Amino acid sequence: MNQKLPRGIRNNNPGNIRHGQNWQGLHPKSRELDSAFCVFTTPVAGIRALAKVLINYKKIHGLNTVRQIISRYAPPNENQTIAYIQTVAKQIGVFPDAVIDIEERGILTVFIKAVIRMENGIQPYSDETIQQGIDLCES
């Protein structure tokens, strides 16, 4: 694979999800290929995992604002969290503390695209690929 591509894109893990869960679509040698971040077999599998994480932040942890979600997803010890929050909120078209429904497909789609761009510096996936990942989120 092209080593010039960002790590998350090379790993089919555009959300840069760390190891910890046995995700559907995880590459059988994921930990050998990257000791810190998951490696998925396809971009769709990586996008599905990202969608699952974001939806579970609402369902399990009750997080329902961009600030709450990003503060957990991209903590300040690893990220420029404030800039991350502002960028994602702007993409969605809300204030950082506005209540959002991350399960609403339009919001989830824009949120995922914004996270991919923040994590990788690019968002190379088609709308169809993003939607396929979201569609698989129910499984």
Secondary structure, 3 states (H helix, E strand, C coil): CCCCCCHHHHCCCCCCCECCCCCCCECCCHHHHCCCECCECCHHHHHHHHHHHHHHHHHCCCCCEHHHHHHHHCCCCCCCHHHHHHHHHHHHCCCCCCECCCCCHHHHHHHHHHHHHHHHCCCCCCHHHHHHHHHHHHC
